């Protein structure tokens, strides 16, 4: 009888999908991979709350799935991880490991090592020599105590001690980068020292590991020498033959500065696997070849970062959990069943931690760092992480380590990695970092006493409160790609006072000396040339994620700032508009945007922070097709509203939120609907018309003054904007609004933040007296120059329904000139949070909580003007 073809019905024919079939291993592999990835993700969620790297969850997940926990359940291992299926799982994990070591090589920037070679050499050498020597010592006991374990190959003590020394001396460079980024230490002196030393440590560690594997695989000493010489020759071949040819290809295809094309990505991956193939066949582990290939890839133009973005997600999400879970599956805590074994566990942990701590600390101290910085460097250098686990797995595969000694070292790697973040947080907290930085700049003595006076821009007159509220000399702006037009227009009005002197230009080759003299004389005659311009610092915050490319961007943030198109556009704008600007890029976790804004404002002693409301309604700058479907959609994002609330409730200086609606850009409009064409297709492609140049470059400002510190700051700010000759303003004092002021106003002295971060609101009747507000309003009106009097109108309105009157008045004001460069409504944030008593019955929502009821009424009331919400600084207790 002829043999029938195998059934194709699967479970419909009663087949068991969990039964391993060597001819169709993919089904069991999918089950295994799914369980590992889901389990590791679930474990990482609670561990991430205490800032632990993902590798901890992946290894612990593997230990739980292995013989230590779930493996004790009868039938679990045979059903989920049968022995026959492990080669397939191991193969997939090793492919991912090769790609990951290639990414690790890409992450290593040798330029950092070269620029800080002296301190990197001393800290790296001491951080490797001491633990290597101590590891050699404890290797004697491990070698003689556990050499009778099953599964070991006979090797000399020297080779065994070399491997243990490498395992003790290695530092996990990728995990180290993530920890430094998480703790905001990457750009500090500690971070630079650790990264520089970590680069050298990583390279030397992999070379020693390659030597160790070569000694194990070689049958004799002369063979090991040949392997070593072949490896050295291959390194020279990569550096002097492959890299120049690769650079030529990158320049030829434009991939060096524009990012890798698909063909270049394919070529690079093939080169990584080819390099891994060569080092594998000469007797060194394949991962060493992949690491070398990543090491020679250029970092110029952001090529390494852009290449990493193409590869990293699949490796990090799919392949790496498989590899580190395999480490856990090979770990059997049940083998740690004797007292002497646990003594060696404690001894290995102590040697690994104390050796790295002492070596790194003493070397850093010798480089004139303070003791606390030095201890922090020592703790960070003790981080083992995933690189240690890769080394241990190589030792297990080469049969240098038994399963028992492998488990001992895995426990050591978990403990040292787990302890790195909390110990660093205790040793080097943010308050100490700020104190140390100020002390090194010479601003304070060691006890915190101020040595240098604060910069007052040469203006010593006036009280501190007058300086705080009268003039804005330093402005911090949050830069967003989608908000650049409105930001440019706003900053130009605030600080761009062009010279009115007319200077005739002469060609440099025609009487150039006379022309230059005339220009200088005109500049000297022009009094505005002596006036120090407004200083504006642009802060562009990009989201810092767990991706390797994001960490690489953070480590190369200075170069990123010079290439960033938004920052460069901001610099060009400042040069053309008589504004002194500076700009930077920072990679920040999304939940820390508000803290970073406050920190940078404090560092730069800013007088005000200007934050544009997101045009997309979210943190993303990408414009989606439905962003303009309704006005409310841009204000309904809960996370962005929470960011604004958090920022305004803790701002260290005066703050302003700009909600753009045609201020220096096209106003918000509804998307055009689909239209039918003769082919019966519905298309959106309306003809594109050129935007005509503005004939009327004026702006009109409407400001309702009710009272309180926010309104006083806002009134001074409106008068500052009105100094620009293109600005007119209507300022109305709303009387009869005492109920709002008394129920809703929170002045800067009322708004306090306690040390635990909680908002405390107190009410002082003296600070909300309408008589003080009236006196302030009258003083501002009387202080106008003749030029401003012609462009600013002060008025007073008495009403029992102030919010309704304000909205109607604003609508009437902005309808006067509809073809100008955009109008602006300025409101204080504290008004209208409880608007039901003021005659307005709106729905309570996130927008009201973040910007206040008056701002919400202006935004949702279809008023054709941008809205500026101003709040006075919050003073800490």
C-alpha positions in Angstrom: 0.0 0.0 0.0 1.4 3.4 -1.0 2.3 5.8 1.9 -0.1 8.6 2.1 1.1 12.2 2.2 1.1 13.7 5.7 -2.1 15.3 6.8 -2.5 19.1 6.2 -5.5 19.6 8.4 -3.5 20.4 11.6 -5.7 20.7 14.7 -8.8 20.1 12.5 -7.5 16.5 12.1 -6.7 16.2 15.8 -3.0 17.1 15.6 -1.3 18.4 18.8 0.5 21.7 17.9 2.7 21.5 21.0 4.2 18.2 19.9 7.7 18.8 18.4 8.0 17.7 14.8 11.6 17.9 13.4 10.3 18.3 9.9 8.1 21.3 10.9 9.8 22.9 13.9 8.3 26.4 13.4 5.1 25.6 15.3 6.8 24.8 18.6 9.3 27.6 18.0 6.4 30.1 17.8 5.0 28.8 21.0 8.3 29.1 22.8 9.1 32.5 21.5 5.6 33.8 22.3 5.8 32.5 25.9 9.3 34.0 26.4 8.5 37.4 25.0 5.2 37.8 26.8 6.6 36.6 30.1 9.7 38.9 29.9 7.5 41.9 29.0 5.2 41.2 32.0 8.2 40.9 34.3 9.8 44.1 33.0 6.7 46.2 33.8 7.2 46.2 37.6 11.0 46.2 37.4 11.0 49.3 35.1 9.3 51.2 38.0 12.5 50.9 40.0 14.6 51.7 36.9 16.0 48.3 36.2 17.2 47.4 32.7 15.2 45.0 30.5 18.0 42.4 30.6 17.1 41.8 34.3 13.6 40.8 33.4 14.7 38.6 30.5 17.2 36.6 32.6 14.8 36.3 35.5 12.1 35.2 33.1 14.4 32.5 31.7 15.3 31.4 35.3 11.6 31.1 36.2 10.8 29.2 32.9 13.9 26.9 33.5 14.6 24.0 35.8 14.7 26.3 38.9 10.9 27.1 39.0 8.5 26.0 36.2 10.8 23.2 35.3 9.8 21.5 38.5 6.2 21.2 37.3 5.8 17.7 35.9 5.8 17.6 32.1 6.3 21.4 31.6 9.8 21.3 30.2 9.0 18.3 27.9 5.9 20.0 26.6 7.2 23.6 26.1 11.0 23.2 25.9 11.7 19.6 24.7 15.4 18.8 24.3 14.9 18.1 20.5 13.6 21.6 19.9 16.4 23.5 21.7 18.8 23.6 18.6 16.2 25.6 16.7 15.7 28.0 19.5 19.4 28.3 20.0 20.0 29.0 16.3 17.5 31.9 16.3 19.0 33.3 19.5 22.5 33.2 18.1 21.5 35.0 14.9 20.0 37.7 17.1 23.2 37.7 19.2 25.4 38.3 16.1 23.1 41.2 15.1 23.2 42.6 18.6 27.0 42.5 18.9 27.1 44.3 15.6 24.8 47.0 17.1 27.0 47.2 20.2 30.0 47.9 17.9 27.9 50.6 16.2 27.2 52.1 19.6 30.8 52.4 20.6 32.1 55.7 19.4 35.9 55.6 19.4 36.1 59.3 19.1 35.0 59.5 22.7 37.9 57.3 23.7 40.4 59.4 21.7 39.2 62.7 23.0 39.4 61.5 26.7 42.2 59.0 26.3 44.1 60.0 29.5 41.3 59.5 32.1 39.8 56.7 30.0 43.1 54.8 30.0 43.6 55.2 33.8 40.1 54.5 34.9 39.6 51.7 32.4 43.0 50.1 33.1 42.5 50.2 36.9 38.9 49.1 36.5 40.1 46.0 34.7 43.4 45.2 36.3 42.2 45.0 39.9 39.1 42.8 39.3 41.1 40.7 36.8 43.8 40.0 39.5 41.2 39.3 42.1 39.3 37.0 39.7 42.5 35.1 39.0 42.8 34.5 42.8 39.2 33.2 43.3 39.6 31.2 40.1 42.0 29.0 41.9 39.4 27.9 44.4 36.6 27.5 41.8 38.9 25.5 39.5 39.8 23.0 42.2 36.4 22.9 43.9 34.2 22.3 40.8 36.5 20.8 38.2 34.9 17.4 38.8 31.5 18.6 37.6 30.0 16.9 34.6 30.2 18.5 31.1 33.6 20.1 31.4 36.6 19.7 29.0 40.1 19.3 30.5 41.7 22.7 30.3 44.7 24.3 32.1 44.3 26.5 35.1 45.8 29.4 33.2 43.1 29.3 30.6 40.4 28.9 33.2 41.8 31.8 35.3 42.0 33.9 32.1 38.3 33.4 31.5 37.3 34.1 35.1 39.4 37.2 35.1 37.7 38.4 32.0 34.2 37.7 33.5 35.2 39.7 36.6 36.7 42.6 34.6 34.1 43.1 31.9 31.7 46.1 32.0 28.3 46.1 30.2 28.7 49.1 27.9 25.1 49.0 26.4 23.4 48.7 29.8 25.7 51.4 31.2 24.6 53.8 28.5 21.0 53.2 29.4 21.6 53.7 33.1 23.5 56.9 32.5 20.7 58.2 30.2 18.0 57.2 32.7 19.7 59.0 35.5 20.5 62.1 33.3 24.3 61.6 33.8 25.3 61.2 30.2 26.5 64.8 29.7 28.1 65.2 33.1 31.7 64.6 33.9 30.9 61.3 35.6 29.0 60.1 32.5 31.8 61.2 30.1 34.5 59.4 32.2 32.4 56.2 32.6 31.6 56.1 28.9 35.2 56.8 27.8 36.5 54.1 30.1 33.7 51.7 29.2 34.6 52.0 25.5 38.1 50.9 26.2 37.0 48.3 28.7 34.6 46.8 26.2 37.2 46.5 23.4 39.9 45.0 25.6 37.4 42.6 27.2 36.3 41.2 23.8 39.9 40.8 22.7 40.8 38.9 25.9 37.7 36.8 25.5 38.6 36.0 21.9 42.1 35.0 23.1 40.6 32.8 25.8 38.2 31.0 23.3 41.2 30.6 20.9 43.2 28.9 23.7 40.3 26.5 24.5 39.6 25.6 20.9 43.3 25.2 19.9 44.9 21.8 20.3 48.3 23.3 21.1 50.0 26.5 22.0 51.3 27.1 18.5 47.8 26.7 17.1 46.5 29.4 19.6 49.3 31.7 18.4 48.3 31.2 14.8 44.7 32.0 15.7 45.8 35.1 17.5 47.9 36.3 14.6 45.1 35.6 12.1 42.8 37.6 14.3 45.2 40.6 14.5 45.7 40.4 10.7 42.0 40.4 10.1 41.6 43.5 12.3 44.2 45.4 10.2 42.4 44.2 7.0 39.1 45.6 8.2 40.6 48.9 9.2 42.8 49.6 6.2 41.0 47.7 3.4 37.3 47.2 4.2 36.6 50.5 5.9 38.0 52.8 3.2 36.1 50.8 0.5 32.9 50.9 2.7 33.3 54.7 3.2 33.7 55.2 -0.6 30.4 53.3 -1.1 28.6 55.4 1.5 29.8 58.6 0.0 28.9 57.4 -3.5 25.4 56.5 -2.6 24.8 59.5 -0.3 24.2 57.2 2.7 26.8 58.8 4.9 24.7 62.0 5.5 21.3 61.1 4.2 20.9 57.7 5.9 21.5 54.2 4.5 19.6 53.1 1.5 18.0 49.7 1.5 20.9 48.3 -0.6 23.4 49.7 1.9 21.6 48.1 4.8 21.7 44.8 3.0 25.4 45.2 2.2 26.2 46.1 5.8 24.3 43.2 7.3 26.0 40.8 4.9 29.4 42.3 5.9 28.5 41.7 9.6 27.6 38.1 9.0 30.6 37.6 6.7 32.9 39.0 9.5 31.2 36.7 12.0 31.7 33.8 9.6 35.5 34.5 9.3 36.2 34.8 13.0 34.1 31.7 13.6 36.1 29.5 11.2 39.5 30.7 12.5 38.7 29.5 16.0 37.3 32.7 17.6 33.6 33.1 18.4 31.5 34.6 15.6 30.2 37.5 17.7 33.7 39.0 17.8 33.6 39.4 14.0 30.2 41.1 14.2 31.5 43.4 16.9 34.5 44.4 14.8 32.3 45.1 11.8 30.1 47.5 13.9 33.2 49.1 15.3 34.5 50.2 11.9 31.2 51.7 10.8 31.4 55.6 10.7 29.5 57.9 13.0 29.8 60.9 10.8 26.6 62.4 9.7 24.6 60.2 12.1 25.1 57.1 9.9 25.6 54.7 12.8 22.4 56.0 14.4 20.3 55.8 11.3 21.6 52.3 10.5 20.8 51.2 14.1 17.2 52.5 13.6 16.8 50.2 10.7 17.7 47.0 12.6 17.3 47.5 16.4 13.6 46.8 16.9 13.5 43.3 15.6 16.7 42.4 17.5 15.6 44.0 20.8 12.0 42.8 20.7 12.3 39.3 19.3 15.9 37.9 19.2 17.5 39.2 22.5 14.7 37.9 24.8 15.3 34.4 23.3 19.0 34.6 24.0 18.9 35.8 27.5 15.9 33.5 28.3 18.2 30.6 27.2 20.7 31.8 29.7 18.0 31.5 32.4 16.9 28.1 31.1 20.5 27.0 31.5 20.6 28.3 35.1 19.6 25.9 37.8 19.4 27.4 41.2 18.8 24.0 42.6 22.5 23.2 42.1 23.4 25.8 44.7 22.7 23.3 47.4 25.8 23.3 49.6 27.3 25.7 52.0 30.6 25.9 50.1 28.7 26.6 46.9 26.9 29.6 48.6 30.2 30.7 50.0 31.6 30.9 46.5 28.4 32.8 45.3 29.1 35.4 48.0 32.8 35.5 47.2 32.3 35.9 43.5 29.8 38.8 44.0 32.2 40.4 46.5 35.2 40.1 44.2 33.3 41.4 41.1 31.9 44.4 43.0 34.8 45.4 45.2 37.3 44.9 42.5 35.5 47.2 40.0 34.5 49.7 42.8 38.0 50.0 44.2 39.8 50.2 40.8 37.4 52.7 39.3 37.2 54.9 42.4 41.0 55.1 43.0 41.7 55.8 39.4 39.0 58.6 39.2 40.4 60.1 42.5 43.9 60.2 41.0 42.4 62.2 38.2 41.3 64.9 40.7 37.7 64.1 40.9 36.0 64.4 44.3 35.4 61.3 46.4 31.7 61.1 45.7 32.2 61.4 42.0 34.9 58.8 42.2 32.7 56.3 44.1 29.9 56.9 41.6 32.3 56.0 38.8 33.4 52.9 40.6 29.8 51.7 41.1 28.9 52.4 37.5 31.9 50.4 36.2 30.8 47.4 38.3 27.7 47.0 36.1 27.8 43.6 34.3 24.5 43.3 32.5 24.0 41.5 29.2 27.7 41.6 28.1 28.5 39.5 31.2 25.8 37.0 30.3 27.1 36.7 26.7 30.6 35.9 28.1 29.2 33.3 30.5 27.2 31.6 27.7 30.3 31.4 25.6 32.1 29.8 28.6 29.2 27.3 29.0 29.2 26.5 25.3 33.0 26.1 25.3 32.6 23.8 28.4 34.9 26.1 30.5 32.0 26.5 33.0 29.8 23.7 34.4 26.1 24.4 34.9 26.9 25.0 38.6 29.6 27.6 38.1 27.5 29.1 35.3 24.7 29.6 37.8 27.1 31.2 40.3 28.2 33.7 37.8 24.7 34.4 36.6 23.6 35.3 40.1 26.6 37.6 40.4 25.7 39.3 37.1 22.1 39.9 38.3 23.1 41.2 41.7 25.7 43.7 40.4 23.5 44.9 37.6 20.5 45.3 39.9 22.5 47.3 42.4 24.0 49.8 40.0 21.0 52.1 39.5 19.9 52.5 43.2 23.5 52.9 44.5 24.2 55.5 41.8 21.0 57.4 42.7 22.0 57.5 46.4 25.7 58.5 45.8 25.0 61.1 43.1 21.5 62.6 43.5 20.4 65.6 41.4 20.8 68.1 44.2 24.4 67.1 44.7 25.1 67.3 40.9 23.8 70.9 40.9 25.9 71.8 43.9 29.0 70.2 42.5 28.6 71.9 39.1 28.2 75.3 40.7 31.2 74.7 43.0 33.4 73.8 40.0 32.3 76.9 38.2 33.3 79.0 41.2 29.8 80.3 41.9 29.6 78.9 45.5 31.9 77.6 48.1 31.7 74.0 49.3 29.2 74.9 52.0 26.9 76.5 49.5 27.7 80.2 50.1 27.6 82.3 46.9 30.9 83.7 45.7 30.1 85.4 42.4 27.2 87.8 42.0 24.5 86.9 39.5 24.6 88.5 36.1 22.3 91.5 35.9 23.1 92.5 32.4 24.8 95.6 33.7 21.6 97.0 35.1 22.1 97.6 38.8 19.1 100.0 39.3 15.7 99.0 40.6 14.5 96.5 43.1 14.6 92.8 42.6 10.9 92.6 42.1 11.0 95.3 39.4 13.8 93.4 37.6 11.7 90.3 37.8 8.6 91.7 36.4 9.5 94.8 34.3 11.8 93.5 31.5 12.3 90.2 29.8 16.0 89.8 29.0 16.3 86.1 28.9 13.6 83.9 27.3 13.5 80.1 27.1 11.5 78.8 24.2 10.4 75.2 23.7 11.1 74.5 20.0 8.7 72.4 18.0 8.7 71.9 14.2 5.0 72.4 13.9 5.1 75.7 15.9 8.1 77.4 14.3 6.1 80.1 12.2 4.2 81.3 15.3 7.3 81.2 17.5 9.4 83.2 15.0 6.7 85.8 14.7 6.2 86.1 18.4 9.9 86.3 19.3 10.5 88.8 16.5 7.8 91.1 18.0 9.3 90.7 21.5 13.0 91.3 20.6 13.6 92.1 17.0 14.0 95.9 17.0 15.6 96.7 13.6 17.9 99.7 13.2 16.1 102.6 11.6 19.4 104.1 10.4 19.8 104.1 6.7 23.3 103.1 5.5 24.3 103.2 1.9 26.1 100.0 0.9 29.1 100.2 -1.3 30.8 97.3 -3.1 33.9 96.2 -1.1 36.2 96.7 -4.1 35.0 100.3 -4.6 36.2 102.6 -2.0 35.8 100.0 0.7 37.5 101.9 3.5 35.2 104.9 3.2 32.2 102.6 3.1 33.3 100.8 6.2 33.9 104.0 8.0 30.5 105.4 7.1 28.9 102.2 8.3 30.7 102.3 11.7 29.8 106.0 12.1 26.1 105.2 11.4 26.2 102.4 13.9 27.7 104.7 16.6 25.1 107.3 15.9 22.3 104.7 16.3 21.5 104.4 20.0 19.7 101.1 19.5 23.0 99.5 18.5 24.2 99.9 22.1 21.2 98.2 23.5 21.8 94.6 24.5 19.4 92.4 22.5 16.9 90.0 23.9 18.6 86.6 24.6 16.5 83.7 23.6 17.5 80.1 24.2 15.6 77.4 22.2 15.2 74.0 23.8 14.2 71.2 21.4 13.1 68.2 23.4 13.0 64.8 21.6 11.5 61.8 23.3 14.1 59.5 24.9 12.9 55.9 24.5 14.4 52.5 25.3 15.7 52.1 21.8 19.4 51.8 21.3 19.4 54.5 18.6 17.7 56.9 21.1 20.5 56.3 23.6 23.1 56.8 20.9 21.5 60.1 20.0 21.7 61.2 23.6 25.4 60.3 23.8 26.0 62.3 20.6 23.6 65.1 21.5 26.1 68.0 20.8 26.6 66.8 17.2 22.9 66.2 16.9 22.3 69.8 18.0 24.5 71.2 15.2 22.7 69.1 12.6 19.1 69.6 13.8 17.2 71.6 11.2 14.8 73.2 13.7 17.7 74.5 15.8 19.6 75.7 12.7 16.5 77.5 11.4 16.2 79.1 14.9 19.8 80.4 14.7 19.2 81.8 11.2 16.0 83.5 12.4 17.9 85.2 15.3 20.6 86.5 13.0 18.1 88.1 10.6 15.9 89.6 13.4 18.4 91.2 15.8 17.8 88.6 18.4 20.6 86.8 20.3 19.7 83.2 20.1 21.2 79.9 21.2 19.7 76.4 20.8 20.2 72.8 21.9 18.6 69.4 21.6 17.9 67.3 24.6 16.5 63.7 24.6 14.1 63.5 27.5 11.6 60.8 28.6 8.1 62.0 27.8 7.1 62.2 31.5 10.1 64.5 32.3 9.4 67.3 29.8 8.1 69.7 32.4 11.0 69.1 34.8 13.6 69.6 32.1 12.0 72.9 31.1 12.1 74.1 34.7 15.7 72.9 35.1 17.0 74.6 32.0 15.1 77.9 32.9 16.8 77.8 36.3 20.2 77.0 34.8 20.0 79.9 32.3 18.3 82.3 34.8 15.5 82.8 32.3 12.9 85.5 33.0 10.1 83.7 31.1 9.4 80.3 29.5 7.4 80.3 26.3 5.8 76.9 25.4 3.7 76.6 22.2 0.7 74.4 22.3 1.1 71.4 20.1 -0.4 71.9 16.7 -1.0 68.2 16.5 -2.6 68.0 19.9 0.1 65.6 21.2 3.8 65.4 21.8 4.4 64.1 18.3 5.3 66.7 15.7 4.1 64.5 12.8 1.0 66.1 11.1 -1.7 63.5 10.7 -4.6 63.6 8.3 -7.2 64.2 10.9 -5.4 66.8 13.0 -7.7 69.6 11.8 -11.0 67.7 11.7 -12.2 69.7 14.7 -10.8 72.5 16.9 -11.3 70.4 20.0 -9.2 67.5 18.7 -6.0 69.5 19.2 -6.9 70.0 22.9 -8.3 66.6 23.9 -5.0 64.8 24.4 -5.0 63.9 28.1 -1.2 63.4 28.3 -0.4 66.7 26.7 -2.9 68.6 29.0 -1.2 66.9 32.0 2.2 68.0 30.8 1.0 71.6 30.6 -0.6 71.4 34.1 2.5 69.9 35.6 4.7 72.5 33.9 2.6 75.5 35.0 2.2 74.3 38.5 6.0 74.1 39.0 7.4 76.8 36.8 10.4 78.5 38.4 9.8 81.8 36.4 7.0 83.5 34.6 5.5 81.2 31.9 3.4 81.6 28.8 1.5 79.1 26.7 0.9 80.2 23.1 -2.1 78.6 21.3 -1.6 79.5 17.7 -4.4 80.4 15.3 -3.0 82.3 12.4 -0.2 84.2 14.3 2.6 84.2 11.7 1.0 81.2 10.0 -2.2 80.1 8.3 -5.1 79.9 10.7 -6.7 76.6 11.6 -9.2 75.5 8.9 -11.4 72.6 8.3 -10.0 70.0 6.0 -11.6 70.0 2.5 -14.0 67.2 1.9 -13.6 64.7 -0.9 -15.0 65.8 -4.3 -16.2 63.8 -7.2 -14.2 63.9 -10.5 -15.3 62.8 -14.0 -13.8 59.3 -13.5 -16.3 58.8 -10.5 -13.4 58.7 -8.0 -13.5 60.8 -4.8 -10.3 62.7 -4.5 -9.0 65.3 -2.0 -6.5 66.9 -4.5 -7.6 70.5 -4.6 -5.4 72.8 -6.6 -2.6 74.4 -4.6 -2.5 78.2 -4.6 0.5 80.3 -3.7 0.2 82.2 -0.4 0.2 85.9 -1.2 2.7 88.2 0.7 1.2 90.1 3.6 0.4 93.7 2.8 -0.6 94.4 6.4 2.1 93.2 8.9 0.3 94.6 12.0 -0.9 92.6 15.0 -3.6 93.6 17.4 -3.6 92.5 21.0 -6.6 92.3 23.3 -6.0 91.9 27.0 -8.7 91.8 29.7 -7.2 92.9 33.0 -9.0 91.5 36.1 -6.3 91.6 38.8 -3.8 89.5 40.6 -0.1 88.6 39.9 -0.8 86.8 36.7 -2.6 89.8 35.2 0.1 92.2 36.4 2.8 90.1 34.6 0.6 89.8 31.6 0.0 93.6 31.4 3.7 94.4 31.6 4.3 91.7 28.9 1.6 93.3 26.6 3.3 96.7 27.0 6.6 95.1 26.0 5.1 93.6 22.9 3.5 97.0 22.1 6.9 98.6 21.8 7.1 97.1 18.3 5.6 99.7 15.9 3.5 97.0 14.2 1.5 96.2 17.3 -1.7 97.9 18.6 -3.4 96.8 21.8 -6.7 97.2 23.6 -6.4 96.7 27.4 -9.7 96.6 29.4 -10.0 96.6 33.1 -12.9 94.4 34.0 -14.6 95.6 37.2 -17.3 93.7 39.0 -15.2 90.5 38.7 -14.3 90.4 42.4 -16.1 87.1 42.8 -13.9 85.5 40.2 -10.7 86.9 41.7 -11.6 85.9 45.2 -12.8 82.4 44.2 -10.4 81.5 41.5 -7.3 83.6 41.7 -4.1 82.0 42.9 -1.4 84.6 43.1 2.3 83.7 43.0 2.5 83.9 46.7 -0.7 81.9 47.1 0.7 79.2 44.8 3.4 77.3 46.7 4.9 73.9 46.2 6.0 72.0 49.3 9.0 69.7 49.3 6.8 66.6 48.6 5.7 68.3 45.4 2.1 69.0 46.6 0.3 72.2 45.6 -0.8 74.2 48.7 -3.2 77.1 48.1 -3.7 79.8 50.7 -5.8 83.0 50.3 -4.7 86.4 51.6 -7.4 89.0 51.4 -4.8 91.8 51.2 -3.4 90.5 47.9 -6.7 90.4 46.1 -7.9 93.9 47.0 -9.3 95.5 43.9 -7.9 98.8 45.0 -4.3 97.6 44.4 -5.2 96.3 41.0 -6.8 99.6 40.1 -3.8 101.5 41.2 -1.5 99.2 39.2 -3.7 99.5 36.1 -3.7 103.3 36.4 0.0 103.4 36.9 0.6 101.4 33.8 -1.8 103.6 31.8 0.0 106.8 33.0 3.5 105.5 32.2 2.9 105.3 28.4 5.1 107.3 26.1 3.6 109.4 23.4 4.3 106.8 20.8 2.6 104.1 22.7 -0.4 106.3 23.6 -1.3 106.4 19.9 -1.3 102.6 19.6 -2.6 101.4 23.0 -6.2 101.9 24.3 -6.9 101.6 28.0 -10.5 101.2 29.0 -12.7 100.1 31.9 -15.9 97.9 31.8 -18.2 97.1 34.7 -20.2 93.9 34.4 -21.7 91.1 36.5 -21.0 88.6 33.7 -17.3 89.2 33.0 -16.5 86.1 31.0 -19.4 86.5 28.6 -18.5 90.2 28.1 -14.8 89.4 27.6 -15.5 86.8 24.9 -17.9 89.2 23.0 -15.4 92.0 23.3 -12.5 89.8 22.1 -14.6 88.7 19.1 -15.3 92.4 18.2 -11.7 93.4 18.6 -10.2 90.8 16.3 -12.8 91.3 13.6 -11.5 94.8 12.9 -8.5 93.8 10.8 -9.0 90.3 9.3 -6.1 90.5 6.8 -3.2 91.4 9.1 -0.4 89.2 10.4 -2.5 87.7 13.1 -4.2 88.9 16.3 -3.5 87.9 19.9 -5.7 87.5 23.0 -3.7 87.5 26.3 -5.3 86.1 29.5 -4.1 85.2 32.9 -4.3 81.5 33.7 -5.8 81.6 37.1 -9.2 83.2 35.9 -12.3 81.2 35.1 -11.4 77.8 36.7 -14.8 77.9 38.3 -16.8 79.8 35.7 -20.4 78.8 36.5 -20.7 81.7 38.9 -19.5 84.1 36.2 -22.3 83.5 33.8 -20.6 80.8 31.7 -21.9 77.3 31.7 -19.3 75.3 29.8 -18.2 71.7 30.3 -15.4 71.0 32.8 -12.5 69.5 31.0 -8.7 69.1 30.7 -8.3 72.3 28.8 -9.9 74.3 31.6 -7.7 72.7 34.2 -4.5 73.3 32.1 -5.1 76.8 30.8 -8.1 78.2 32.8 -11.7 78.9 31.9 -11.0 82.2 30.1 -8.5 80.6 27.8 -10.9 77.7 27.2 -13.7 80.1 26.3 -11.4 82.0 23.8 -10.2 78.8 22.2 -13.6 77.0 21.9 -15.5 80.2 21.0 -14.2 80.3 17.4 -12.4 83.6 18.0 -10.1 84.2 15.1 -7.0 85.0 17.1 -4.2 83.2 18.9 -4.4 82.9 22.7 -1.5 83.6 25.1 -1.9 82.3 28.6 0.4 83.8 31.2 1.2 82.7 34.7 3.5 84.1 37.3 6.3 82.1 38.7 5.6 79.5 41.4 7.7 79.9 44.5 9.0 76.9 46.3 8.7 76.7 50.0 
